[in-house]
Amino acid sequence: MHSKLRALPSTEDSGVGFGGATRVVLDEFEYHRYARKNYSEIYPIIERGGQLVVLSTTDRFNIDSGFKELYIAAKAGDNNFYPIFYPYDVLPERSQQWYDNLDLTLADKECRYPRTEAEALETTKTHAFFDKTALEDMKADLLSFPPLRHELSDKYRNLVRIYRLPVVGKKYCLFTDPSDGKEDPHAIMVIDAVTGEQVAESHGKIPAEEVAQIHDDLVRLYNNAFNSYEINATAGGHFDSKIQALKTPNQCHRLKTDGKLDYKQYGWWTGSAIKDKAVRKLEEAIRFRQIILHSKECLDEFIQFMRPEGEAPQKPRGGHDDYVDACGRVLLLREYMVTGGMTIVSFKYG
Protein backbone atom coordinates (compact mmCIF):
# COMPACT_ATOMS: atom_id res chain seq x y z
CA MET A 1 0.00 0.00 0.00
CA HIS A 2 1.35 3.40 -0.96
CA SER A 3 -1.64 5.55 -0.04
CA LYS A 4 -0.96 9.10 0.99
CA LEU A 5 -3.22 11.58 2.81
CA ARG A 6 -2.61 15.27 2.12
CA ALA A 7 -4.28 18.29 3.72
CA LEU A 8 -4.40 21.47 1.66
CA PRO A 9 -5.17 25.02 2.83
CA SER A 10 -8.05 26.90 1.19
CA THR A 11 -5.69 29.47 -0.31
CA GLU A 12 -5.87 30.93 -3.82
CA ASP A 13 -3.37 28.50 -5.37
CA SER A 14 -4.58 25.43 -3.49
CA GLY A 15 -4.95 22.54 -5.94
CA VAL A 16 -2.39 23.86 -8.43
CA GLY A 17 -0.22 20.91 -9.43
CA PHE A 18 -2.32 18.62 -7.26
CA GLY A 19 -1.89 15.48 -9.40
CA GLY A 20 -2.50 11.80 -8.78
CA ALA A 21 -5.35 12.11 -6.27
CA THR A 22 -8.07 9.46 -6.35
CA ARG A 23 -10.31 11.03 -3.72
CA VAL A 24 -10.66 14.65 -2.64
CA VAL A 25 -12.86 15.95 0.17
CA LEU A 26 -13.67 19.67 0.27
CA ASP A 27 -15.04 20.43 3.72
CA GLU A 28 -17.10 23.55 4.54
CA PHE A 29 -16.76 24.54 0.89
CA GLU A 30 -19.31 27.33 1.33
CA TYR A 31 -16.70 29.27 3.30
CA HIS A 32 -13.73 28.80 0.94
CA ARG A 33 -12.75 32.25 -0.26
CA TYR A 34 -11.37 30.88 -3.54
CA ALA A 35 -13.89 28.07 -3.94
CA ARG A 36 -14.45 28.33 -7.68
CA LYS A 37 -10.74 28.66 -8.49
CA ASN A 38 -9.80 25.73 -6.24
CA TYR A 39 -12.55 23.63 -7.80
CA SER A 40 -11.39 24.41 -11.35
CA GLU A 41 -7.88 23.17 -10.44
CA ILE A 42 -9.00 19.98 -8.69
CA TYR A 43 -11.93 18.79 -10.80
CA PRO A 44 -10.02 17.86 -14.01
CA ILE A 45 -7.79 15.52 -11.98
CA ILE A 46 -10.72 13.79 -10.31
CA GLU A 47 -12.76 13.61 -13.52
CA ARG A 48 -10.27 11.11 -14.91
CA GLY A 49 -11.45 8.44 -12.48
CA GLY A 50 -11.39 9.71 -8.90
CA GLN A 51 -14.05 10.82 -6.45
CA LEU A 52 -14.78 14.35 -5.26
CA VAL A 53 -16.88 14.87 -2.13
CA VAL A 54 -18.01 18.42 -1.36
CA LEU A 55 -19.38 19.03 2.14
CA SER A 56 -20.68 22.17 3.78
CA THR A 57 -23.13 23.92 5.98
CA THR A 58 -24.46 27.06 4.32
CA ASP A 59 -23.88 30.75 4.88
CA ARG A 60 -27.05 32.84 4.84
CA PHE A 61 -25.06 35.96 4.02
CA ASN A 62 -23.54 34.47 0.86
CA ILE A 63 -25.97 34.67 -2.07
CA ASP A 64 -23.57 33.60 -4.82
CA SER A 65 -21.38 30.80 -3.46
CA GLY A 66 -19.58 28.07 -5.35
CA PHE A 67 -21.09 25.45 -3.06
CA LYS A 68 -24.69 26.55 -3.64
CA GLU A 69 -24.05 26.68 -7.39
CA LEU A 70 -22.75 23.08 -7.42
CA TYR A 71 -25.59 21.80 -5.23
CA ILE A 72 -28.38 23.45 -7.23
CA ALA A 73 -26.85 22.24 -10.51
CA ALA A 74 -26.63 18.72 -9.07
CA LYS A 75 -30.33 18.78 -8.23
CA ALA A 76 -31.07 19.75 -11.84
CA GLY A 77 -28.84 16.96 -13.17
CA ASP A 78 -26.42 19.43 -14.75
CA ASN A 79 -23.22 18.02 -13.28
CA ASN A 80 -21.89 14.65 -12.10
CA PHE A 81 -22.55 15.22 -8.40
CA TYR A 82 -25.23 13.43 -6.40
CA PRO A 83 -26.90 15.91 -4.00
CA ILE A 84 -27.56 14.76 -0.43
CA PHE A 85 -29.12 16.98 2.22
CA TYR A 86 -28.95 16.07 5.91
CA PRO A 87 -31.40 17.94 8.19
CA TYR A 88 -30.45 18.93 11.72
CA ASP A 89 -32.22 15.90 13.25
CA VAL A 90 -30.12 13.31 11.40
CA LEU A 91 -28.39 12.94 14.78
CA PRO A 92 -30.71 10.97 17.11
CA GLU A 93 -30.18 13.25 20.10
CA ARG A 94 -31.52 16.26 18.16
CA SER A 95 -35.23 15.95 18.82
CA GLN A 96 -37.96 18.53 18.24
CA GLN A 97 -37.71 19.42 21.92
CA TRP A 98 -33.96 19.95 21.53
CA TYR A 99 -34.66 22.25 18.57
CA ASP A 100 -37.37 24.19 20.41
CA ASN A 101 -35.09 24.74 23.42
CA LEU A 102 -32.26 26.29 21.41
CA ASP A 103 -31.60 29.83 22.62
CA LEU A 104 -31.54 31.26 19.10
CA THR A 105 -33.79 33.34 16.90
CA LEU A 106 -35.82 31.46 14.29
CA ALA A 107 -33.58 32.87 11.55
CA ASP A 108 -30.44 31.64 13.34
CA LYS A 109 -32.01 28.22 13.93
CA GLU A 110 -32.84 27.85 10.25
CA CYS A 111 -29.32 28.94 9.35
CA ARG A 112 -27.37 26.69 11.72
CA TYR A 113 -29.81 23.78 11.94
CA PRO A 114 -31.88 23.67 8.74
CA ARG A 115 -34.83 21.28 8.60
CA THR A 116 -35.25 21.42 4.83
CA GLU A 117 -33.22 22.12 1.70
CA ALA A 118 -35.19 25.34 1.25
CA GLU A 119 -34.05 26.61 4.67
CA ALA A 120 -30.45 25.61 3.92
CA LEU A 121 -30.32 27.37 0.55
CA GLU A 122 -32.19 30.53 1.49
CA THR A 123 -30.13 33.62 2.34
CA THR A 124 -30.85 36.70 4.41
CA LYS A 125 -30.73 38.95 1.34
CA THR A 126 -32.99 36.87 -0.86
CA HIS A 127 -36.65 36.04 -0.60
CA ALA A 128 -38.60 33.27 -2.23
CA PHE A 129 -40.53 34.86 -5.09
CA PHE A 130 -43.42 32.40 -5.10
CA ASP A 131 -45.75 31.64 -2.19
CA LYS A 132 -44.02 28.79 -0.33
CA THR A 133 -47.13 27.63 1.47
CA ALA A 134 -49.05 27.18 -1.79
CA LEU A 135 -46.12 25.33 -3.37
CA GLU A 136 -45.65 23.05 -0.36
CA ASP A 137 -49.38 22.28 -0.38
CA MET A 138 -49.09 21.21 -4.02
CA LYS A 139 -46.01 19.12 -3.23
CA ALA A 140 -47.91 17.35 -0.46
CA ASP A 141 -50.49 16.34 -3.07
CA LEU A 142 -48.00 14.86 -5.55
CA LEU A 143 -48.54 11.23 -4.55
CA SER A 144 -52.20 11.56 -5.50
CA PHE A 145 -51.29 12.45 -9.10
CA PRO A 146 -48.46 10.26 -10.42
CA PRO A 147 -47.87 10.46 -14.18
CA LEU A 148 -50.14 8.17 -16.20
CA ARG A 149 -48.79 5.52 -18.53
CA HIS A 150 -49.36 6.78 -22.07
CA GLU A 151 -48.08 6.04 -25.57
CA LEU A 152 -46.45 9.49 -25.77
CA SER A 153 -44.48 8.79 -22.58
CA ASP A 154 -43.22 5.56 -24.13
CA LYS A 155 -42.54 7.19 -27.50
CA TYR A 156 -40.44 9.97 -25.97
CA ARG A 157 -38.65 7.94 -23.26
CA ASN A 158 -40.56 9.53 -20.36
CA LEU A 159 -39.68 13.08 -21.41
CA VAL A 160 -43.46 13.48 -21.65
CA ARG A 161 -45.59 13.16 -18.52
CA ILE A 162 -49.37 12.92 -18.69
CA TYR A 163 -51.24 13.76 -15.48
CA ARG A 164 -54.81 13.90 -16.79
CA LEU A 165 -56.11 12.58 -20.09
CA PRO A 166 -57.95 14.98 -22.40
CA VAL A 167 -61.71 15.25 -22.02
CA VAL A 168 -63.94 15.76 -25.05
CA GLY A 169 -65.21 19.34 -25.17
CA LYS A 170 -62.60 20.74 -22.76
CA LYS A 171 -60.22 23.48 -23.82
CA TYR A 172 -56.50 23.40 -23.12
CA CYS A 173 -53.54 25.79 -23.45
CA LEU A 174 -49.95 24.83 -24.22
CA PHE A 175 -46.72 26.83 -24.25
CA THR A 176 -43.19 25.67 -25.04
CA ASP A 177 -39.85 27.10 -23.99
CA PRO A 178 -37.56 25.23 -26.44
CA SER A 179 -33.87 24.43 -26.10
CA ASP A 180 -31.02 23.21 -28.27
CA GLY A 181 -30.48 20.16 -26.08
CA LYS A 182 -27.18 21.37 -24.62
CA GLU A 183 -27.09 23.90 -21.79
CA ASP A 184 -30.74 24.19 -20.77
CA PRO A 185 -33.65 21.76 -20.90
CA HIS A 186 -36.84 22.56 -22.78
CA ALA A 187 -40.16 22.87 -20.96
CA ILE A 188 -43.65 22.31 -22.34
CA MET A 189 -46.60 23.15 -20.09
CA VAL A 190 -50.17 22.04 -20.81
CA ILE A 191 -53.02 23.30 -18.61
CA ASP A 192 -56.80 23.08 -18.45
CA ALA A 193 -57.88 26.49 -19.77
CA VAL A 194 -60.64 26.86 -17.17
CA THR A 195 -59.24 25.41 -13.93
CA GLY A 196 -55.54 26.15 -14.50
CA GLU A 197 -54.66 22.54 -13.63
CA GLN A 198 -51.52 21.10 -15.18
CA VAL A 199 -52.53 18.11 -17.32
CA ALA A 200 -49.24 17.32 -19.08
CA GLU A 201 -45.65 18.44 -19.54
CA SER A 202 -42.39 17.66 -21.29
CA HIS A 203 -38.95 18.48 -19.93
CA GLY A 204 -35.41 17.52 -20.88
CA LYS A 205 -32.39 18.21 -23.05
CA ILE A 206 -33.14 17.31 -26.67
CA PRO A 207 -32.71 19.23 -29.96
CA ALA A 208 -35.27 21.90 -30.82
CA GLU A 209 -36.69 19.94 -33.77
CA GLU A 210 -37.55 17.01 -31.46
CA VAL A 211 -39.13 19.41 -28.96
CA ALA A 212 -41.31 20.74 -31.79
CA GLN A 213 -42.54 17.23 -32.59
CA ILE A 214 -43.52 16.70 -28.94
CA HIS A 215 -45.24 20.11 -28.93
CA ASP A 216 -47.25 19.12 -32.01
CA ASP A 217 -48.20 15.71 -30.59
CA LEU A 218 -49.41 17.24 -27.32
CA VAL A 219 -51.38 19.97 -29.09
CA ARG A 220 -53.23 17.37 -31.14
CA LEU A 221 -53.75 15.06 -28.14
CA TYR A 222 -55.35 17.84 -26.09
CA ASN A 223 -58.17 18.74 -28.49
CA ASN A 224 -55.98 20.98 -30.66
CA ALA A 225 -54.85 22.98 -27.64
CA PHE A 226 -54.43 26.75 -28.05
CA ASN A 227 -50.66 27.05 -28.25
CA SER A 228 -47.56 29.12 -28.79
CA TYR A 229 -43.82 29.00 -28.17
CA GLU A 230 -40.72 31.12 -27.69
CA ILE A 231 -38.77 31.94 -30.86
CA ASN A 232 -35.73 33.55 -29.19
CA ALA A 233 -32.22 32.48 -30.20
CA THR A 234 -31.15 29.69 -32.53
CA ALA A 235 -33.21 27.03 -30.76
CA GLY A 236 -36.36 29.12 -31.19
CA GLY A 237 -35.70 29.55 -34.91
CA HIS A 238 -35.20 25.82 -35.48
CA PHE A 239 -38.29 25.06 -33.41
CA ASP A 240 -40.40 27.55 -35.37
CA SER A 241 -39.35 26.10 -38.73
CA LYS A 242 -40.32 22.59 -37.62
CA ILE A 243 -43.68 23.72 -36.20
CA GLN A 244 -44.61 25.43 -39.44
CA ALA A 245 -43.59 22.32 -41.40
CA LEU A 246 -45.80 20.19 -39.13
CA LYS A 247 -48.70 22.63 -39.63
CA THR A 248 -49.47 22.56 -35.92
CA PRO A 249 -53.10 23.67 -35.48
CA ASN A 250 -54.60 26.43 -33.32
CA GLN A 251 -51.48 28.58 -32.87
CA CYS A 252 -51.77 31.95 -31.19
CA HIS A 253 -50.39 34.88 -33.16
CA ARG A 254 -47.29 36.72 -32.00
CA LEU A 255 -47.61 38.77 -28.82
CA LYS A 256 -46.22 42.31 -29.01
CA THR A 257 -44.81 44.27 -26.08
CA ASP A 258 -47.92 46.48 -26.00
CA GLY A 259 -50.06 43.43 -25.26
CA LYS A 260 -51.62 43.26 -28.72
CA LEU A 261 -51.24 40.44 -31.24
CA ASP A 262 -49.39 40.65 -34.54
CA TYR A 263 -51.75 38.72 -36.81
CA LYS A 264 -49.09 38.29 -39.50
CA GLN A 265 -46.70 36.18 -37.42
CA TYR A 266 -46.57 33.21 -35.04
CA GLY A 267 -44.33 32.38 -32.10
CA TRP A 268 -43.55 34.76 -29.23
CA TRP A 269 -40.42 36.84 -29.05
CA THR A 270 -40.20 37.19 -25.29
CA GLY A 271 -38.08 40.12 -24.22
CA SER A 272 -37.79 41.43 -20.66
CA ALA A 273 -41.20 43.18 -20.67
CA ILE A 274 -43.19 40.06 -21.61
CA LYS A 275 -41.03 37.84 -19.40
CA ASP A 276 -41.62 40.10 -16.39
CA LYS A 277 -45.37 40.24 -17.02
CA ALA A 278 -45.55 36.45 -17.31
CA VAL A 279 -43.58 35.70 -14.16
CA ARG A 280 -45.69 38.13 -12.11
CA LYS A 281 -48.86 36.58 -13.49
CA LEU A 282 -47.53 33.19 -12.39
CA GLU A 283 -46.72 34.53 -8.92
CA GLU A 284 -50.27 35.83 -8.56
CA ALA A 285 -51.80 32.58 -9.83
CA ILE A 286 -49.80 30.55 -7.28
CA ARG A 287 -50.58 32.94 -4.43
CA PHE A 288 -54.33 32.90 -5.15
CA ARG A 289 -54.38 29.14 -5.88
CA GLN A 290 -55.46 29.67 -9.49
CA ILE A 291 -53.08 27.04 -10.83
CA ILE A 292 -52.56 23.40 -9.82
CA LEU A 293 -49.21 21.76 -10.57
CA HIS A 294 -48.42 18.03 -10.43
CA SER A 295 -44.72 18.05 -11.38
CA LYS A 296 -42.15 17.68 -8.59
CA GLU A 297 -39.37 19.06 -10.80
CA CYS A 298 -41.50 22.08 -11.64
CA LEU A 299 -42.35 22.77 -8.00
CA ASP A 300 -38.71 22.37 -6.94
CA GLU A 301 -37.68 24.95 -9.54
CA PHE A 302 -40.37 27.36 -8.32
CA ILE A 303 -39.26 26.97 -4.69
CA GLN A 304 -35.67 27.90 -5.65
CA PHE A 305 -36.72 30.91 -7.74
CA MET A 306 -35.71 33.99 -5.77
CA ARG A 307 -35.92 37.75 -5.52
CA PRO A 308 -32.62 39.21 -4.27
CA GLU A 309 -32.87 42.48 -2.40
CA GLY A 310 -33.21 45.33 -4.91
CA GLU A 311 -33.11 43.05 -7.96
CA ALA A 312 -35.55 41.41 -10.37
CA PRO A 313 -36.87 37.88 -9.70
CA GLN A 314 -34.38 35.30 -10.97
CA LYS A 315 -33.14 31.74 -10.88
CA PRO A 316 -30.26 30.94 -8.52
CA ARG A 317 -26.81 30.55 -10.02
CA GLY A 318 -26.54 27.00 -11.33
CA GLY A 319 -30.33 26.67 -11.51
CA HIS A 320 -32.91 26.85 -14.30
CA ASP A 321 -36.08 28.81 -15.03
CA ASP A 322 -37.50 26.79 -17.94
CA TYR A 323 -40.59 25.72 -16.01
CA VAL A 324 -41.06 29.27 -14.73
CA ASP A 325 -40.94 30.63 -18.28
CA ALA A 326 -43.26 28.01 -19.78
CA CYS A 327 -45.77 28.16 -16.94
CA GLY A 328 -45.90 31.96 -16.76
CA ARG A 329 -46.40 32.27 -20.47
CA VAL A 330 -49.05 29.57 -20.72
CA LEU A 331 -51.06 31.67 -18.24
CA LEU A 332 -50.43 34.77 -20.35
CA LEU A 333 -51.41 32.83 -23.48
CA ARG A 334 -54.71 31.85 -21.87
CA GLU A 335 -55.78 35.51 -21.86
CA TYR A 336 -55.85 35.51 -25.66
CA MET A 337 -58.02 32.42 -25.94
CA VAL A 338 -61.54 32.83 -27.30
CA THR A 339 -63.59 30.75 -24.88
CA GLY A 340 -67.10 32.10 -24.83
CA GLY A 341 -67.22 33.18 -21.21
CA MET A 342 -64.37 31.39 -19.48
CA THR A 343 -64.29 31.64 -15.69
CA ILE A 344 -61.14 31.33 -13.59
CA VAL A 345 -61.68 29.05 -10.59
CA SER A 346 -59.64 29.41 -7.38
CA PHE A 347 -58.84 26.33 -5.29
CA LYS A 348 -57.60 26.02 -1.71
CA TYR A 349 -55.41 23.08 -0.77
CA GLY A 350 -55.74 21.21 2.47
C-alpha positions in Angstrom: 0.0 0.0 0.0 1.3 3.4 -1.0 -1.6 5.6 0.0 -1.0 9.1 1.0 -3.2 11.6 2.8 -2.6 15.3 2.1 -4.3 18.3 3.7 -4.4 21.5 1.7 -5.2 25.0 2.8 -8.0 26.9 1.2 -5.7 29.5 -0.3 -5.9 30.9 -3.8 -3.4 28.5 -5.4 -4.6 25.4 -3.5 -4.9 22.5 -5.9 -2.4 23.9 -8.4 -0.2 20.9 -9.4 -2.3 18.6 -7.3 -1.9 15.5 -9.4 -2.5 11.8 -8.8 -5.3 12.1 -6.3 -8.1 9.5 -6.3 -10.3 11.0 -3.7 -10.7 14.6 -2.6 -12.9 15.9 0.2 -13.7 19.7 0.3 -15.0 20.4 3.7 -17.1 23.5 4.5 -16.8 24.5 0.9 -19.3 27.3 1.3 -16.7 29.3 3.3 -13.7 28.8 0.9 -12.7 32.2 -0.3 -11.4 30.9 -3.5 -13.9 28.1 -3.9 -14.4 28.3 -7.7 -10.7 28.7 -8.5 -9.8 25.7 -6.2 -12.5 23.6 -7.8 -11.4 24.4 -11.3 -7.9 23.2 -10.4 -9.0 20.0 -8.7 -11.9 18.8 -10.8 -10.0 17.9 -14.0 -7.8 15.5 -12.0 -10.7 13.8 -10.3 -12.8 13.6 -13.5 -10.3 11.1 -14.9 -11.5 8.4 -12.5 -11.4 9.7 -8.9 -14.0 10.8 -6.4 -14.8 14.3 -5.3 -16.9 14.9 -2.1 -18.0 18.4 -1.4 -19.4 19.0 2.1 -20.7 22.2 3.8 -23.1 23.9 6.0 -24.5 27.1 4.3 -23.9 30.7 4.9 -27.0 32.8 4.8 -25.1 36.0 4.0 -23.5 34.5 0.9 -26.0 34.7 -2.1 -23.6 33.6 -4.8 -21.4 30.8 -3.5 -19.6 28.1 -5.4 -21.1 25.4 -3.1 -24.7 26.5 -3.6 -24.1 26.7 -7.4 -22.8 23.1 -7.4 -25.6 21.8 -5.2 -28.4 23.4 -7.2 -26.8 22.2 -10.5 -26.6 18.7 -9.1 -30.3 18.8 -8.2 -31.1 19.8 -11.8 -28.8 17.0 -13.2 -26.4 19.4 -14.8 -23.2 18.0 -13.3 -21.9 14.6 -12.1 -22.6 15.2 -8.4 -25.2 13.4 -6.4 -26.9 15.9 -4.0 -27.6 14.8 -0.4 -29.1 17.0 2.2 -29.0 16.1 5.9 -31.4 17.9 8.2 -30.5 18.9 11.7 -32.2 15.9 13.2 -30.1 13.3 11.4 -28.4 12.9 14.8 -30.7 11.0 17.1 -30.2 13.3 20.1 -31.5 16.3 18.2 -35.2 15.9 18.8 -38.0 18.5 18.2 -37.7 19.4 21.9 -34.0 19.9 21.5 -34.7 22.2 18.6 -37.4 24.2 20.4 -35.1 24.7 23.4 -32.3 26.3 21.4 -31.6 29.8 22.6 -31.5 31.3 19.1 -33.8 33.3 16.9 -35.8 31.5 14.3 -33.6 32.9 11.6 -30.4 31.6 13.3 -32.0 28.2 13.9 -32.8 27.8 10.3 -29.3 28.9 9.3 -27.4 26.7 11.7 -29.8 23.8 11.9 -31.9 23.7 8.7 -34.8 21.3 8.6 -35.3 21.4 4.8 -33.2 22.1 1.7 -35.2 25.3 1.2 -34.1 26.6 4.7 -30.5 25.6 3.9 -30.3 27.4 0.5 -32.2 30.5 1.5 -30.1 33.6 2.3 -30.9 36.7 4.4 -30.7 38.9 1.3 -33.0 36.9 -0.9 -36.6 36.0 -0.6 -38.6 33.3 -2.2 -40.5 34.9 -5.1 -43.4 32.4 -5.1 -45.7 31.6 -2.2 -44.0 28.8 -0.3 -47.1 27.6 1.5 -49.0 27.2 -1.8 -46.1 25.3 -3.4 -45.6 23.0 -0.4 -49.4 22.3 -0.4 -49.1 21.2 -4.0 -46.0 19.1 -3.2 -47.9 17.4 -0.5 -50.5 16.3 -3.1 -48.0 14.9 -5.6 -48.5 11.2 -4.5 -52.2 11.6 -5.5 -51.3 12.4 -9.1 -48.5 10.3 -10.4 -47.9 10.5 -14.2 -50.1 8.2 -16.2 -48.8 5.5 -18.5 -49.4 6.8 -22.1 -48.1 6.0 -25.6 -46.5 9.5 -25.8 -44.5 8.8 -22.6 -43.2 5.6 -24.1 -42.5 7.2 -27.5 -40.4 10.0 -26.0 -38.7 7.9 -23.3 -40.6 9.5 -20.4 -39.7 13.1 -21.4 -43.5 13.5 -21.7 -45.6 13.2 -18.5 -49.4 12.9 -18.7 -51.2 13.8 -15.5 -54.8 13.9 -16.8 -56.1 12.6 -20.1 -58.0 15.0 -22.4 -61.7 15.3 -22.0 -63.9 15.8 -25.1 -65.2 19.3 -25.2 -62.6 20.7 -22.8 -60.2 23.5 -23.8 -56.5 23.4 -23.1 -53.5 25.8 -23.5 -49.9 24.8 -24.2 -46.7 26.8 -24.2 -43.2 25.7 -25.0 -39.8 27.1 -24.0 -37.6 25.2 -26.4 -33.9 24.4 -26.1 -31.0 23.2 -28.3 -30.5 20.2 -26.1 -27.2 21.4 -24.6 -27.1 23.9 -21.8 -30.7 24.2 -20.8 -33.7 21.8 -20.9 -36.8 22.6 -22.8 -40.2 22.9 -21.0 -43.7 22.3 -22.3 -46.6 23.1 -20.1 -50.2 22.0 -20.8 -53.0 23.3 -18.6 -56.8 23.1 -18.4 -57.9 26.5 -19.8 -60.6 26.9 -17.2 -59.2 25.4 -13.9 -55.5 26.1 -14.5 -54.7 22.5 -13.6 -51.5 21.1 -15.2 -52.5 18.1 -17.3 -49.2 17.3 -19.1 -45.6 18.4 -19.5 -42.4 17.7 -21.3 -39.0 18.5 -19.9 -35.4 17.5 -20.9 -32.4 18.2 -23.0 -33.1 17.3 -26.7 -32.7 19.2 -30.0 -35.3 21.9 -30.8 -36.7 19.9 -33.8 -37.5 17.0 -31.5 -39.1 19.4 -29.0 -41.3 20.7 -31.8 -42.5 17.2 -32.6 -43.5 16.7 -28.9 -45.2 20.1 -28.9 -47.2 19.1 -32.0 -48.2 15.7 -30.6 -49.4 17.2 -27.3 -51.4 20.0 -29.1 -53.2 17.4 -31.1 -53.8 15.1 -28.1 -55.4 17.8 -26.1 -58.2 18.7 -28.5 -56.0 21.0 -30.7 -54.9 23.0 -27.6 -54.4 26.7 -28.1 -50.7 27.1 -28.3 -47.6 29.1 -28.8 -43.8 29.0 -28.2 -40.7 31.1 -27.7 -38.8 31.9 -30.9 -35.7 33.6 -29.2 -32.2 32.5 -30.2 -31.1 29.7 -32.5 -33.2 27.0 -30.8 -36.4 29.1 -31.2 -35.7 29.6 -34.9 -35.2 25.8 -35.5 -38.3 25.1 -33.4 -40.4 27.5 -35.4 -39.3 26.1 -38.7 -40.3 22.6 -37.6 -43.7 23.7 -36.2 -44.6 25.4 -39.4 -43.6 22.3 -41.4 -45.8 20.2 -39.1 -48.7 22.6 -39.6 -49.5 22.6 -35.9 -53.1 23.7 -35.5 -54.6 26.4 -33.3 -51.5 28.6 -32.9 -51.8 32.0 -31.2 -50.4 34.9 -33.2 -47.3 36.7 -32.0 -47.6 38.8 -28.8 -46.2 42.3 -29.0 -44.8 44.3 -26.1 -47.9 46.5 -26.0 -50.1 43.4 -25.3 -51.6 43.3 -28.7 -51.2 40.4 -31.2 -49.4 40.7 -34.5 -51.8 38.7 -36.8 -49.1 38.3 -39.5 -46.7 36.2 -37.4 -46.6 33.2 -35.0 -44.3 32.4 -32.1 -43.6 34.8 -29.2 -40.4 36.8 -29.0 -40.2 37.2 -25.3 -38.1 40.1 -24.2 -37.8 41.4 -20.7 -41.2 43.2 -20.7 -43.2 40.1 -21.6 -41.0 37.8 -19.4 -41.6 40.1 -16.4 -45.4 40.2 -17.0 -45.5 36.4 -17.3 -43.6 35.7 -14.2 -45.7 38.1 -12.1 -48.9 36.6 -13.5 -47.5 33.2 -12.4 -46.7 34.5 -8.9 -50.3 35.8 -8.6 -51.8 32.6 -9.8 -49.8 30.6 -7.3 -50.6 32.9 -4.4 -54.3 32.9 -5.1 -54.4 29.1 -5.9 -55.5 29.7 -9.5 -53.1 27.0 -10.8 -52.6 23.4 -9.8 -49.2 21.8 -10.6 -48.4 18.0 -10.4 -44.7 18.0 -11.4 -42.2 17.7 -8.6 -39.4 19.1 -10.8 -41.5 22.1 -11.6 -42.4 22.8 -8.0 -38.7 22.4 -6.9 -37.7 25.0 -9.5 -40.4 27.4 -8.3 -39.3 27.0 -4.7 -35.7 27.9 -5.6 -36.7 30.9 -7.7 -35.7 34.0 -5.8 -35.9 37.7 -5.5 -32.6 39.2 -4.3 -32.9 42.5 -2.4 -33.2 45.3 -4.9 -33.1 43.0 -8.0 -35.5 41.4 -10.4 -36.9 37.9 -9.7 -34.4 35.3 -11.0 -33.1 31.7 -10.9 -30.3 30.9 -8.5 -26.8 30.6 -10.0 -26.5 27.0 -11.3 -30.3 26.7 -11.5 -32.9 26.8 -14.3 -36.1 28.8 -15.0 -37.5 26.8 -17.9 -40.6 25.7 -16.0 -41.1 29.3 -14.7 -40.9 30.6 -18.3 -43.3 28.0 -19.8 -45.8 28.2 -16.9 -45.9 32.0 -16.8 -46.4 32.3 -20.5 -49.1 29.6 -20.7 -51.1 31.7 -18.2 -50.4 34.8 -20.3 -51.4 32.8 -23.5 -54.7 31.9 -21.9 -55.8 35.5 -21.9 -55.9 35.5 -25.7 -58.0 32.4 -25.9 -61.5 32.8 -27.3 -63.6 30.8 -24.9 -67.1 32.1 -24.8 -67.2 33.2 -21.2 -64.4 31.4 -19.5 -64.3 31.6 -15.7 -61.1 31.3 -13.6 -61.7 29.1 -10.6 -59.6 29.4 -7.4 -58.8 26.3 -5.3 -57.6 26.0 -1.7 -55.4 23.1 -0.8 -55.7 21.2 2.5 
